[in-house]
Every structure is written in structure tokens, then in C-alpha cells.
Amino acid sequence: MEVNKRGKKWQARYRWRTPSSNKQHTISKTFARKSDAESWWTKQKIEHLQGMNQAYTTFLWVFDHYYNTYKKDHLRENTQNSWNFARQHIIDFFGKDKMIQKLTNDDYQQFINSLNDLSHSSVELINQCCTQVLEYAVQQGYINRNPSAMVHAGGQKARKVEYLNLKQIKAVLKYCRNYHARRREHKPGAVGTACLIEAAILSGARLGELAGLTWDSVDDKNNILHITRQIDTRSRKDPTPKFRDTKTDNSVRDIPVPAYLINDMKKLRCDGDVLVFYTQRNKPVSTSSASRYTHRMLKKLGINNKNFHFHSFRHSHVALLLSKGVDIYAISRRLGHNNIRTTLQIYSYLLTEKEDEENKKILNVLNNL
């Protein structure tokens, strides 16, 4: 504490440095009593620790500093995108100049309320990122309480998953296996979209995982697909696949599949192919091309479901396995979920249907005692 006597008065001097530039700053004030000078110095120290220096303590600055220092180098690309998603929403609501020490519980709750058009899981994701940043801010002394501590995260309830019933699954598989696909340009092999759908139903893998499946990841002796990475299926123009990490660590997995799927896949292979599935123009399958094919096929089969999309084949895979009594834990591992809780949350509707069936069986047993 720098408090010195100057004649008949007491002068308090407080110094600090800006972390980004290491520039020193000094403020001072003179008081008649030493105790007042000491109180003033202590107040300056507390305010400094709580982030009263506007040059480097906006909410956005602390968010970026925490992310770049502690998170960025240790996260998968998908998780990095989640943090960027949260950051953009912070800017949209608070702007870039909102001081973190002026962020109240009410401010933060209003921010979370503004996200109600998003799904509940997206709101939770944003809240989790912000809560980590605010906890860090408390630990570092920028603020003395966490504004997110009492927040209520809303958002839209998860939609009921769309899936095919057993009869529809059989119809789709028959269509895909018998479909005489067009030839690829300058290649003798067939376009792979139909077989890609067959693989989605029989493996439960995500579109990016199947679109990025390479021949060295197909074990035709043991009938296993080795899922080790995926590609970005949003790009339609680039013929070169952009490989990236799987969604989670648990998404790296081996998926046993029927031998007939492997045989159908092998019919697509041409000299020089790296990927298993290609479009007519020898490009990786994109989200848009897979969706267009899916809707055309379902229309031909008389399956009318406007909300059905390619990812629904993954849901159909789960519905099929549950209907046949496969253990939910085994299904969760097959899907590559981080934990069984994720599976239970996504497929709660299907599990409720299964529970109703099981309760009928239980009552039947008890009534026949």
C-alpha cells in the first residue's frame, strides 16, 4: 500500500499495469487523514481486481482471452464452432463494449431469454460456454460473483425424432439395393447415393462419417466399418474431401454391418477411388445432394413425411434396434455418443413407446399368475 505523508496531509498512490501492453498507470489522491487515504487505496485495488479498467475488461475481451488461452488448442473443430456460435450471440445481444463488471444477473437472464427461438440444447451449449468464462472472471478477480449462477435456460423443446417403420425400412433397402444408378462421369462405377442410404440405415452412422468413409476403413473380411474421421458435407463445389475429426472422441468406433452391405459397396469401387461413395461428377456426397435424393426416393415409394431428412435414417436405425430388443447401451456405443445420457435424451420418445410395450408384457405376466 503506497500511502505517504505530504506536509500536513496524506497522499495515496495506486499503480497498475495493462496486461496487453504492460503499460503502467498511476492515480493518486490527497486526504486530511491517513485512514481515508488507506481506504481510498483499498477501494482502487478492489475496483481494479473487479475489472474497472475499461481498456481490457469487456465481456467479449474476457471471453476471447479465456477461449484463446485455455480452450482453443484443446478442442475439436466441432467444439470450436460451438464456442464461436456462443461468441456471436454475445455480440448480437451485448455488443462488443459491454463491461463484464456491469453484467448483472438480470442482464444475463435476458440474454438467455433472447435465445428462446433456438433449441434447448443450443441454449444450454451457449450457457455452458458463458458460465465457464464467468467462473474464470470470478477466479481472476474481474468480478466478485457469477451472473449466470441462477439462470434458467429455456429454448425450444427437442422435436420428436422422425423415423421409418419396419415395413418402410424394408421398402427403402429394397429400392436402394435394386436401383440401377447412373454411371459416374468417366468412370465405370455407379453413383453411390443409394448405397449411402443403405449404409446409413444398416450402420446408424452420420452423413459426414459415411461421406468421408475411405476404402482403407472398410474391413471386408470381418464386415466392419472403421469410423475414424468425417468430412464437411456442406461444401458442394470442392471435389477434394475436407477431412476433419469426428464429432466426439467416442465417435471413433468400429461398426459391424451385414456382409451384403459390404458387397454392395464393393460394386461401386473404381480404380483410383479413395472414398467409398461419390456423386455422378466424382465429388464427395454433400448434404444437399443426399437430401434431394432422399426426398425423391421417398416420394417414389409413397412415404410422405415432410420432416424426414437424411439424419432420420440414423433415427430409423435406432428405432429398428429398439423394436428388436437391442440393449440401449449397445445402441449408444454403436452410434458413437459420448455417453448413454445423450442417447436417452435424443430417443426419449422412442423409449417411452418401448416402455409402454414392456408394461403390457409385464401386466400380461402378472395377470396370468
C-alpha positions as CSV (number, residue, x, y, z in Angstrom):
1,M,0.0,0.0,0.0
2,E,1.5,3.3,-1.2
3,V,0.3,5.9,1.3
4,N,2.8,8.8,2.3
5,K,2.6,11.9,4.3
6,R,2.8,15.2,2.3
7,G,3.1,18.1,4.7
8,K,0.0,18.0,6.9
9,K,-1.9,15.7,4.6
10,W,-1.7,12.1,3.3
11,Q,-1.3,11.1,-0.3
12,A,-2.4,7.7,-1.6
13,R,-0.9,6.5,-4.9
14,Y,-2.2,3.4,-6.8
15,R,-0.3,1.9,-9.7
16,W,-1.2,-0.9,-12.1
17,R,-0.2,-2.3,-15.5
18,T,-2.3,-3.1,-18.5
19,P,-1.8,-6.8,-19.2
20,S,-2.0,-6.5,-23.0
21,S,0.7,-3.7,-23.3
22,N,2.4,-3.9,-19.9
23,K,1.9,-0.1,-19.7
24,Q,2.0,1.4,-16.2
25,H,-0.8,3.6,-15.0
26,T,-0.8,5.8,-11.8
27,I,-3.6,7.6,-10.0
28,S,-3.3,9.5,-6.7
29,K,-5.3,11.5,-4.2
30,T,-4.6,13.5,-1.1
31,F,-6.5,13.3,2.2
32,A,-6.5,15.0,5.5
33,R,-6.5,11.7,7.4
34,K,-4.3,8.7,6.8
35,S,-7.2,6.3,7.3
36,D,-9.1,8.0,4.5
37,A,-6.1,7.7,2.2
38,E,-5.7,4.0,3.0
39,S,-9.5,3.3,2.4
40,W,-9.3,5.1,-1.0
41,W,-6.2,3.0,-2.0
42,T,-8.0,-0.2,-0.9
43,K,-11.1,0.8,-3.0
44,Q,-8.9,1.3,-6.1
45,K,-7.3,-2.1,-5.6
46,I,-10.7,-3.8,-5.3
47,E,-12.2,-2.0,-8.3
48,H,-9.1,-2.9,-10.4
49,L,-9.4,-6.6,-9.4
50,Q,-13.1,-6.4,-10.3
51,G,-12.3,-5.2,-13.8
52,M,-13.0,-1.5,-13.6
53,N,-10.3,-0.8,-16.2
54,Q,-12.4,-0.4,-19.3
55,A,-9.4,-1.0,-21.7
56,Y,-9.4,-4.7,-21.2
57,T,-12.4,-6.0,-19.2
58,T,-15.3,-6.1,-21.6
59,F,-17.3,-9.3,-21.5
60,L,-16.1,-10.1,-25.0
61,W,-12.4,-9.5,-24.1
62,V,-12.6,-11.9,-21.2
63,F,-14.5,-14.4,-23.4
64,D,-11.8,-14.2,-26.1
65,H,-8.9,-14.3,-23.6
66,Y,-10.3,-17.3,-21.8
67,Y,-11.1,-19.2,-25.0
68,N,-7.7,-18.4,-26.7
69,T,-5.7,-19.2,-23.6
70,Y,-7.4,-22.2,-22.1
71,K,-9.7,-23.8,-24.7
72,K,-8.9,-23.3,-28.3
73,D,-5.8,-25.6,-28.7
74,H,-7.5,-28.4,-26.8
75,L,-10.9,-28.6,-28.6
76,R,-12.1,-30.5,-31.7
77,E,-13.2,-28.4,-34.6
78,N,-16.9,-29.0,-33.8
79,T,-16.5,-27.8,-30.3
80,Q,-14.5,-24.7,-31.5
81,N,-17.5,-24.0,-33.7
82,S,-19.8,-24.2,-30.7
83,W,-17.7,-21.5,-28.9
84,N,-17.7,-19.3,-32.0
85,F,-21.5,-19.8,-32.1
86,A,-21.8,-18.6,-28.4
87,R,-19.5,-15.7,-29.1
88,Q,-21.6,-14.4,-32.0
89,H,-24.7,-14.5,-29.8
90,I,-22.9,-12.5,-27.2
91,I,-22.0,-9.8,-29.7
92,D,-25.6,-9.8,-31.1
93,F,-27.1,-9.2,-27.7
94,F,-24.5,-7.2,-25.7
95,G,-22.4,-5.7,-28.5
96,K,-18.6,-5.6,-28.1
97,D,-18.4,-3.0,-25.3
98,K,-20.4,-4.5,-22.5
99,M,-18.3,-4.2,-19.4
100,I,-18.1,-7.5,-17.5
101,Q,-18.3,-5.9,-14.1
102,K,-21.6,-4.2,-15.1
103,L,-23.1,-7.5,-16.2
104,T,-26.0,-8.3,-13.7
105,N,-28.0,-11.4,-13.2
106,D,-30.9,-9.8,-14.8
107,D,-28.8,-8.8,-17.9
108,Y,-27.6,-12.4,-18.3
109,Q,-31.1,-13.9,-17.8
110,Q,-32.4,-11.5,-20.5
111,F,-29.6,-12.6,-22.8
112,I,-30.6,-16.3,-22.3
113,N,-34.2,-15.4,-22.8
114,S,-33.4,-13.8,-26.2
115,L,-32.2,-17.3,-27.4
116,N,-35.7,-18.9,-27.0
117,D,-36.0,-19.5,-30.7
118,L,-33.1,-21.9,-30.5
119,S,-33.4,-25.5,-29.4
120,H,-33.0,-26.1,-25.7
121,S,-29.7,-28.0,-26.3
122,S,-28.3,-25.0,-28.2
123,V,-29.2,-22.6,-25.3
124,E,-27.6,-25.0,-22.9
125,L,-24.5,-25.1,-25.0
126,I,-24.2,-21.3,-25.1
127,N,-24.9,-21.1,-21.4
128,Q,-22.2,-23.6,-20.6
129,C,-19.6,-21.6,-22.6
130,C,-20.5,-18.4,-20.9
131,T,-20.6,-19.9,-17.4
132,Q,-17.1,-21.2,-17.8
133,V,-15.9,-17.7,-18.9
134,L,-17.8,-16.0,-16.0
135,E,-16.3,-18.5,-13.5
136,Y,-12.9,-17.7,-14.8
137,A,-13.7,-14.0,-14.4
138,V,-14.6,-14.6,-10.7
139,Q,-11.4,-16.5,-10.1
140,Q,-9.3,-13.8,-11.7
141,G,-11.0,-11.0,-9.8
142,Y,-12.6,-9.3,-12.7
143,I,-16.0,-9.7,-10.9
144,N,-16.9,-11.0,-7.5
145,R,-20.0,-13.0,-8.4
146,N,-21.1,-15.1,-11.4
147,P,-24.2,-13.6,-13.1
148,S,-25.1,-17.0,-14.6
149,A,-25.4,-18.7,-11.3
150,M,-29.2,-18.5,-11.1
151,V,-30.0,-18.6,-14.8
152,H,-32.9,-20.5,-16.2
153,A,-32.1,-21.8,-19.7
154,G,-35.1,-22.1,-22.0
155,G,-35.2,-22.8,-25.7
156,Q,-37.4,-24.9,-27.8
157,K,-38.2,-28.5,-26.7
158,A,-36.5,-31.2,-28.7
159,R,-38.6,-32.2,-31.7
160,K,-39.9,-35.8,-31.9
161,V,-37.5,-37.7,-34.0
162,E,-38.7,-38.9,-37.4
163,Y,-38.1,-42.5,-38.4
164,L,-39.2,-45.2,-40.7
165,N,-41.2,-48.2,-39.5
166,L,-40.0,-51.7,-40.3
167,K,-42.1,-52.0,-43.5
168,Q,-40.8,-48.7,-44.8
169,I,-37.2,-49.6,-43.9
170,K,-37.6,-52.8,-45.9
171,A,-39.0,-50.9,-48.9
172,V,-36.1,-48.4,-48.8
173,L,-33.5,-51.1,-48.6
174,K,-35.1,-53.0,-51.5
175,Y,-35.2,-49.8,-53.5
176,C,-31.5,-48.9,-52.8
177,R,-30.3,-52.4,-53.5
178,N,-32.2,-52.8,-56.8
179,Y,-31.7,-49.2,-58.0
180,H,-29.8,-49.1,-61.2
181,A,-27.9,-45.9,-60.6
182,R,-26.4,-43.7,-63.2
183,R,-22.7,-44.1,-64.1
184,R,-20.2,-41.7,-62.8
185,E,-18.6,-39.3,-65.3
186,H,-15.6,-41.0,-67.0
187,K,-15.9,-43.9,-64.5
188,P,-17.5,-47.4,-64.8
189,G,-18.8,-47.3,-61.3
190,A,-22.3,-46.3,-60.2
191,V,-23.3,-43.1,-58.3
192,G,-23.1,-44.0,-54.6
193,T,-26.0,-42.2,-53.1
194,A,-28.4,-45.1,-53.0
195,C,-25.8,-47.3,-51.3
196,L,-25.0,-44.5,-48.9
197,I,-28.6,-44.5,-47.7
198,E,-28.4,-48.3,-47.4
199,A,-25.3,-47.9,-45.3
200,A,-27.0,-45.2,-43.1
201,I,-29.9,-47.5,-42.3
202,L,-27.7,-50.5,-41.6
203,S,-25.0,-48.8,-39.6
204,G,-26.6,-45.8,-38.0
205,A,-23.6,-43.7,-38.9
206,R,-23.8,-39.9,-39.6
207,L,-23.8,-38.5,-43.1
208,G,-20.3,-36.9,-42.6
209,E,-18.9,-40.2,-41.4
210,L,-20.3,-42.2,-44.3
211,A,-19.4,-39.5,-46.9
212,G,-15.9,-39.5,-45.6
213,L,-15.5,-43.3,-45.5
214,T,-12.4,-44.4,-47.3
215,W,-11.7,-47.9,-48.7
216,D,-8.9,-48.4,-46.2
217,S,-11.5,-48.1,-43.4
218,V,-13.7,-50.9,-44.8
219,D,-12.9,-54.3,-43.4
220,D,-14.4,-56.7,-45.9
221,K,-13.1,-59.8,-44.1
222,N,-14.9,-59.1,-40.8
223,N,-17.6,-56.8,-42.3
224,I,-16.7,-53.8,-40.2
225,L,-16.7,-50.1,-40.9
226,H,-13.9,-48.3,-39.1
227,I,-15.2,-44.7,-38.3
228,T,-12.1,-42.6,-37.7
229,R,-13.0,-39.2,-39.2
230,Q,-15.6,-37.4,-41.2
231,I,-15.8,-34.7,-44.0
232,D,-17.6,-31.4,-44.2
233,T,-20.7,-32.2,-46.3
234,R,-21.8,-28.6,-46.6
235,S,-19.4,-27.9,-49.5
236,R,-20.8,-28.8,-52.9
237,K,-18.1,-27.3,-55.3
238,D,-14.8,-28.7,-54.0
239,P,-14.1,-32.2,-55.4
240,T,-11.4,-32.7,-52.7
241,P,-12.8,-34.1,-49.4
242,K,-12.1,-31.9,-46.4
243,F,-11.5,-34.4,-43.7
244,R,-11.9,-33.4,-40.0
245,D,-12.2,-35.0,-36.6
246,T,-15.3,-37.0,-35.7
247,K,-17.9,-35.2,-33.6
248,T,-16.6,-36.6,-30.3
249,D,-13.9,-38.9,-29.1
250,N,-16.4,-41.7,-28.8
251,S,-17.4,-41.3,-32.4
252,V,-14.2,-43.1,-33.3
253,R,-15.6,-46.6,-33.4
254,D,-16.0,-49.9,-35.3
255,I,-19.4,-50.7,-36.6
256,P,-20.2,-54.3,-37.6
257,V,-22.6,-54.4,-40.6
258,P,-24.2,-57.1,-42.8
259,A,-22.0,-58.8,-45.4
260,Y,-24.4,-57.8,-48.1
261,L,-23.8,-54.1,-47.4
262,I,-20.1,-54.6,-47.9
263,N,-20.7,-56.5,-51.2
264,D,-23.0,-53.7,-52.4
265,M,-20.3,-51.1,-51.5
266,K,-17.6,-53.0,-53.4
267,K,-19.7,-52.8,-56.6
268,L,-19.1,-49.0,-56.6
269,R,-15.4,-49.2,-56.5
270,C,-13.3,-47.9,-59.4
271,D,-9.6,-47.6,-59.9
272,G,-8.1,-44.6,-58.1
273,D,-11.1,-44.2,-55.7
274,V,-10.3,-43.0,-52.2
275,L,-13.8,-42.6,-50.9
276,V,-16.4,-45.3,-51.0
277,F,-19.3,-43.0,-52.1
278,Y,-19.2,-40.5,-55.0
279,T,-21.7,-38.4,-56.8
280,Q,-22.1,-38.5,-60.6
281,R,-19.5,-35.8,-61.0
282,N,-17.0,-37.8,-58.9
283,K,-17.4,-35.5,-55.9
284,P,-18.0,-36.3,-52.2
285,V,-21.6,-36.6,-51.3
286,S,-22.9,-33.3,-49.9
287,T,-25.8,-32.6,-47.5
288,S,-27.9,-31.1,-50.3
289,S,-27.3,-33.9,-52.8
290,A,-28.1,-36.5,-50.1
291,S,-31.3,-34.7,-49.1
292,R,-32.5,-34.3,-52.7
293,Y,-32.1,-38.0,-53.4
294,T,-33.8,-38.9,-50.1
295,H,-36.9,-36.9,-50.9
296,R,-37.2,-38.2,-54.5
297,M,-36.8,-41.7,-53.3
298,L,-39.4,-41.4,-50.5
299,K,-41.8,-39.8,-53.0
300,K,-41.5,-42.7,-55.4
301,L,-42.1,-45.2,-52.5
302,G,-45.2,-43.3,-51.4
303,I,-43.7,-42.4,-48.0
304,N,-45.0,-38.9,-47.2
305,N,-43.1,-37.2,-44.3
306,K,-42.2,-33.6,-44.8
307,N,-40.0,-33.5,-41.7
308,F,-37.9,-36.5,-42.8
309,H,-34.3,-35.8,-43.7
310,F,-31.1,-37.8,-44.2
311,H,-30.3,-37.9,-40.4
312,S,-33.7,-39.6,-39.9
313,F,-32.1,-42.8,-41.3
314,R,-29.9,-42.8,-38.2
315,H,-33.1,-42.5,-36.1
316,S,-34.6,-45.3,-38.1
317,H,-31.7,-47.5,-37.3
318,V,-32.2,-46.8,-33.6
319,A,-36.0,-47.4,-33.8
320,L,-35.3,-50.8,-35.6
321,L,-32.8,-52.0,-33.0
322,L,-35.1,-50.9,-30.1
323,S,-38.0,-52.7,-31.6
324,K,-36.0,-55.9,-31.7
325,G,-35.0,-55.6,-28.1
326,V,-31.3,-54.5,-28.5
327,D,-29.8,-53.0,-25.3
328,I,-29.8,-49.2,-25.3
329,Y,-26.2,-49.2,-24.0
330,A,-25.1,-51.2,-27.1
331,I,-27.0,-48.8,-29.3
332,S,-25.3,-45.8,-27.7
333,R,-21.9,-47.3,-28.4
334,R,-22.8,-48.1,-31.9
335,L,-24.0,-44.5,-32.5
336,G,-20.8,-43.1,-31.1
337,H,-22.5,-41.0,-28.4
338,N,-20.4,-39.5,-25.6
339,N,-22.5,-41.3,-23.0
340,I,-25.7,-43.1,-22.7
341,R,-27.4,-40.0,-21.3
342,T,-27.2,-38.4,-24.8
343,T,-28.9,-41.4,-26.3
344,L,-31.6,-41.4,-23.7
345,Q,-32.3,-37.7,-24.3
346,I,-32.5,-37.9,-28.1
347,Y,-34.6,-41.0,-28.2
348,S,-36.8,-40.5,-25.1
349,Y,-39.9,-40.6,-27.3
350,L,-39.0,-44.0,-28.8
351,L,-38.1,-45.3,-25.3
352,T,-41.4,-44.2,-24.0
353,E,-43.1,-46.2,-26.7
354,K,-40.9,-49.2,-25.8
355,E,-41.8,-48.8,-22.2
356,D,-45.5,-48.9,-22.9
357,E,-45.0,-52.2,-24.8
358,E,-42.9,-53.6,-21.9
359,N,-45.5,-52.6,-19.4
360,K,-48.2,-54.5,-21.4
361,K,-45.9,-57.6,-21.3
362,I,-45.4,-57.2,-17.5
363,L,-49.1,-56.9,-16.9
364,N,-49.8,-59.9,-19.1
365,V,-47.3,-61.9,-17.0
366,L,-48.8,-60.7,-13.7
367,N,-52.4,-61.3,-14.8
368,N,-51.7,-64.9,-15.7
369,L,-50.2,-65.8,-12.4
